[in-house]
């Protein structure tokens, strides 16, 4: 299989990289962090102008008509500069849910608004008690004569406060852990009964805990009781995209470390002249390339119609990219010494982002256990 990007994909990467080169220096990023939104609305508008917000959606909705490969390449470019904008929850997570389960009317109403930059969305599934179990949901949705009523709470919802609409998982039947009783709903973020507590996550991005109390403004997404299969597809797409982001972050950290090794003098010589440092940097580069292979595996698995095979490959990729990201991040900070731990220097921010991604949707130990269970 040819893993080299096509000419169109190269042009896409060059265009995105050029835009980010003009708008996303580390100093500019710190300025965006200080804005009320925690990101730059102007940069978000540029994403829309370049067609990035419509990347994974069909052309019939006025979008780009791209694939998981294009999304991975864009996320890789985002990872190189630690993009703060809510692209991941809006386009990757909620976009996948809409592509997989949205009705024609829902797609027509929502996708053009996303592509044009007018609609931001958040995916609210995780609950405090659930850890990484996708079926552990206690939020409820009850059907009444006037529609669905939602009650419950969600935690660590990426860019929850920025969202105009939220896709919420809720239990429509059965007890906790039952797989057949989950459904998804589209909720207006400002609807009566929706309350949010926003905060800054450890990786500088924004998140929110969401409370739902007698929320009646809820539109069913997909079939009643068919939510778990949609959630699994969303998680798989999220793992593939975040793997690409980790690759971009590793590339940036390796470049920073190489440059630092040329300028940091110890015992009268640049530290890059010492063999032990050279060996470590070689190991960092090899782990980066192993991580790139895992990101490609996850991306190529997205369209596999065999759910079990797809889940197996995604688990392998999640373990591999997590291990690679951790090794490169920890090594980069260690090679920089004390400066690597400061807020003023970029490498520590890359480290934190990689550690957050490592635990997103489940850490490597969780997926190793899943893989081990396949051979028991």
C-alpha positions in Angstrom: 0.0 0.0 0.0 1.2 3.5 -0.9 1.3 5.7 2.1 2.8 8.7 0.4 0.3 11.7 0.2 -1.2 12.5 -3.1 -0.5 15.8 -4.9 -3.8 17.2 -3.6 -3.0 16.2 0.0 0.5 17.8 -0.3 -1.2 21.0 -1.4 -3.6 20.8 1.5 -0.7 20.4 4.0 1.3 23.2 2.4 -1.7 25.5 2.6 -2.5 24.7 6.2 1.2 24.9 7.2 1.6 28.3 5.5 -1.4 29.7 7.2 -0.3 28.4 10.7 3.2 29.7 10.1 1.7 33.2 9.8 -0.8 33.0 12.6 0.5 30.5 15.2 3.8 31.3 16.6 4.2 30.3 20.3 3.9 33.9 21.3 0.7 34.3 19.2 -0.7 31.1 20.8 -0.2 32.5 24.3 -2.2 35.5 23.2 -5.0 33.3 22.0 -5.0 31.5 25.3 -5.7 34.8 27.1 -8.7 35.6 25.0 -12.2 35.1 26.6 -12.8 32.1 24.3 -9.5 30.5 25.0 -8.8 30.5 21.2 -8.8 32.9 18.3 -12.2 33.5 16.5 -10.1 35.1 13.7 -8.2 31.9 13.2 -11.4 29.9 13.3 -12.7 32.1 10.5 -9.6 31.4 8.5 -10.2 27.7 9.0 -13.6 28.2 7.4 -12.2 30.2 4.5 -9.7 27.4 3.7 -12.4 24.8 3.8 -10.9 23.0 6.8 -14.2 23.0 8.7 -15.9 21.2 5.9 -13.1 18.7 5.4 -14.8 15.4 6.2 -18.2 16.2 4.9 -19.8 15.4 1.5 -19.6 18.0 -1.3 -23.4 17.9 -1.6 -23.5 19.9 1.7 -21.1 22.5 0.4 -18.1 20.9 2.0 -14.7 19.6 1.0 -15.5 15.9 0.6 -12.3 14.7 2.2 -11.4 11.4 3.9 -9.9 10.4 7.2 -6.4 10.7 5.6 -6.9 14.4 4.9 -8.2 14.9 8.5 -5.1 13.1 9.9 -2.8 15.4 7.8 -4.5 18.5 9.0 -4.4 17.3 12.6 -0.7 16.6 12.2 -0.2 20.2 11.1 -2.3 21.4 14.1 -0.2 19.3 16.4 3.0 21.0 15.3 1.7 24.4 16.7 -0.7 23.2 19.4 -3.9 24.6 17.8 -6.4 25.7 20.5 -9.5 26.1 18.3 -12.4 23.7 18.8 -11.7 21.8 15.5 -11.4 18.4 17.2 -14.8 18.4 19.0 -16.7 20.1 16.2 -15.3 18.6 13.0 -13.9 15.3 14.1 -16.1 14.1 16.9 -19.5 15.7 16.1 -18.8 15.6 12.4 -18.3 11.8 12.6 -21.6 11.4 14.5 -23.4 13.4 11.9 -21.8 11.5 9.0 -22.6 8.2 10.6 -26.1 8.8 12.0 -27.5 12.1 10.9 -30.7 12.2 8.9 -30.7 14.1 5.6 -32.5 17.0 7.3 -30.0 17.1 10.1 -27.0 17.1 7.7 -28.6 19.8 5.6 -29.2 22.0 8.6 -25.9 21.5 10.4 -23.1 20.6 8.1 -23.1 23.8 5.9 -23.2 25.9 9.1 -20.2 24.0 10.5 -18.3 24.3 7.2 -18.9 28.1 7.1 -17.7 28.5 10.6 -21.1 29.6 12.0 -21.7 26.5 14.2 -19.5 25.0 16.8 -20.4 21.7 18.5 -19.2 19.6 21.4 -19.5 15.9 22.1 -20.7 15.2 25.6 -20.4 11.5 26.5 -18.0 11.0 29.4 -19.4 10.8 32.9 -17.5 11.0 36.2 -18.1 7.4 37.2 -17.5 5.8 33.8 -13.7 5.9 33.4 -13.2 4.6 29.9 -16.3 2.3 29.6 -18.3 3.6 26.7 -21.5 1.9 27.9 -21.3 3.3 31.4 -23.9 6.1 31.1 -26.4 7.1 33.8 -27.7 10.3 32.1 -31.3 9.5 31.1 -33.6 10.5 28.2 -37.3 9.9 28.7 -39.9 10.3 25.9 -43.0 12.3 26.7 -45.9 13.4 24.6 -44.0 16.6 23.7 -40.6 15.0 23.0 -37.5 13.8 24.9 -36.5 15.0 28.3 -32.8 14.7 29.4 -31.4 14.6 32.9 -27.9 13.9 34.1 -24.4 15.3 33.8 -21.3 15.1 31.6 -17.7 15.8 32.5 -14.6 17.1 30.7 -16.5 18.1 27.5 -13.9 19.5 25.1 -14.8 23.1 24.3 -18.2 22.7 25.9 -18.6 26.5 26.6 -17.8 27.4 23.0 -20.4 25.1 21.6 -23.7 26.3 20.0 -25.0 22.7 20.0 -24.0 19.6 21.9 -24.4 16.0 21.0 -25.3 14.2 24.3 -25.4 10.5 25.0 -28.2 9.3 27.3 -29.8 6.1 28.4 -33.3 5.5 26.9 -33.7 2.0 28.3 -31.9 -0.5 30.6 -29.6 -0.1 33.5 -26.1 1.2 33.7 -23.6 -0.7 31.5 -26.3 -2.2 29.2 -25.1 -1.6 25.6 -28.5 -1.6 23.8 -30.1 1.2 25.8 -28.0 4.2 24.7 -29.1 7.0 22.3 -27.7 10.3 21.1 -29.4 13.6 21.1 -28.6 17.1 19.7 -29.2 19.7 22.3 -29.0 23.5 22.0 -26.1 24.6 24.3 -28.2 27.5 25.6 -31.4 25.6 26.1 -33.3 25.8 29.4 -31.9 23.3 31.9 -28.4 23.2 30.4 -25.7 24.5 32.8 -21.9 24.6 32.3 -18.9 25.0 34.4 -16.0 25.9 32.1 -12.3 25.6 32.9 -8.8 25.4 31.4 -7.5 21.9 31.0 -4.0 20.9 31.7 -3.1 21.2 28.1 -4.3 24.8 27.8 -7.5 23.9 25.9 -10.9 24.7 27.3 -13.3 22.1 28.7 -16.6 22.1 30.7 -18.7 20.0 33.0 -22.3 20.0 31.9 -25.4 19.5 33.9 -28.7 18.6 32.2 -31.9 19.2 34.3 -35.2 18.6 32.6 -33.9 19.6 29.2 -36.7 19.3 26.7 -34.9 20.8 23.7 -33.4 17.5 22.5 -33.5 16.1 19.0 -32.8 12.4 18.5 -29.6 11.5 16.4 -29.8 8.1 14.8 -32.1 5.3 16.1 -33.4 4.9 19.6 -31.0 2.5 21.4 -28.4 2.6 18.6 -26.2 5.1 20.3 -23.3 2.8 21.3 -22.3 1.9 17.8 -22.2 5.6 16.8 -20.2 6.5 19.9 -17.7 3.8 19.0 -17.3 5.2 15.6 -16.8 8.7 17.0 -14.2 7.4 19.5 -12.3 5.6 16.7 -12.3 8.7 14.5 -11.1 10.7 17.5 -8.3 8.3 18.2 -7.1 8.4 14.6 -7.2 12.2 14.4 -5.5 12.7 17.8 -2.8 10.2 16.8 -2.1 12.5 13.8 -1.9 15.5 16.2 0.6 13.6 18.4 2.8 12.9 15.4 2.9 16.7 14.7 3.7 17.4 18.3 6.5 14.9 18.2 8.0 16.4 15.1 8.0 19.8 16.7 9.6 18.5 19.9 12.3 16.7 18.0 13.1 19.8 16.0 13.3 21.9 19.1 15.5 19.4 20.9 17.8 19.1 17.9 18.2 22.9 17.7 18.7 23.2 21.5 21.4 20.5 21.3 23.3 22.7 18.9 23.2 25.8 21.0 23.3 24.6 24.6 27.0 24.4 25.7 28.1 22.1 28.6 31.7 21.4 29.5 32.9 23.6 26.7 30.9 21.9 23.9 27.4 21.9 22.5 25.6 19.0 24.1 24.7 17.7 20.7 28.4 16.6 20.2 28.1 14.1 23.0 27.3 10.5 21.9 24.8 9.8 24.7 22.7 12.8 23.5 23.0 11.8 19.9 21.8 8.3 20.8 18.8 9.7 22.7 17.8 11.9 19.8 18.1 9.0 17.4 15.7 7.0 19.7 13.3 10.0 19.8 13.2 10.1 16.0 12.6 6.3 15.8 9.7 6.6 18.2 8.3 9.5 16.2 8.3 7.3 13.1 6.8 4.4 14.9 4.1 6.7 16.1 3.5 7.9 12.5 3.0 4.3 11.5 0.5 3.8 14.3 -1.4 7.0 13.2 -1.5 5.6 9.7 -2.8 2.3 10.9 -5.6 4.0 12.8 -6.5 6.2 9.9 -6.6 3.4 7.4 -8.8 1.4 9.8 -11.6 4.0 10.0 -13.4 2.8 6.9 -13.0 -1.0 7.7 -16.5 -2.4 7.7 -15.5 -5.2 10.1 -16.1 -3.7 13.5 -14.0 -6.2 15.4 -11.1 -5.8 13.1 -11.4 -2.0 13.2 -11.5 -2.0 17.0 -8.4 -4.3 17.1 -6.4 -2.0 14.9 -7.5 1.1 16.7 -6.4 -0.5 20.0 -3.0 -1.3 18.6 -2.6 2.3 17.3 -3.7 3.8 20.6 -1.1 1.8 22.5 1.6 2.6 20.0 1.0 6.3 19.7 0.6 6.7 23.4 4.0 5.0 24.1 5.7 7.0 21.3 4.2 10.3 22.5 5.2 9.7 26.1 8.8 8.7 25.2 9.4 11.7 22.9 7.7 14.1 25.3 9.6 13.0 28.4 12.9 12.9 26.5 12.4 16.3 25.0 11.8 17.9 28.5 14.7 16.0 30.0 17.1 17.1 27.2 16.1 20.7 27.7 16.8 20.5 31.4 15.2 23.0 33.8 14.0 25.3 31.0 11.8 22.5 29.6 9.6 22.8 32.7 8.9 26.5 32.5 5.7 28.0 31.1 7.7 30.4 29.0 9.2 27.6 26.9 7.2 25.7 24.4 8.4 22.1 24.9 6.5 21.8 28.2 3.2 22.7 26.5 3.8 20.0 23.9 4.5 17.5 26.7 1.2 18.3 28.5 -0.8 18.1 25.3 0.7 14.7 24.5 -0.1 13.4 28.0 -3.7 14.6 27.7 -4.1 12.8 24.3 -2.5 9.7 25.8 -5.5 9.4 28.2 -8.1 10.6 25.7 -10.8 7.8 25.3 -8.6 5.4 27.3 -4.9 5.1 28.2 -2.5 2.6 26.7 -3.0 0.2 29.7 -6.7 0.1 29.0 -6.2 -0.8 25.4 -3.5 -3.3 26.2 -6.0 -5.1 28.5 -8.5 -5.1 25.6 -5.9 -6.7 23.3 -4.9 -9.2 25.9 -8.6 -10.2 26.3 -8.7 -11.2 22.6 -6.1 -14.0 23.2 -7.4 -15.3 26.5 
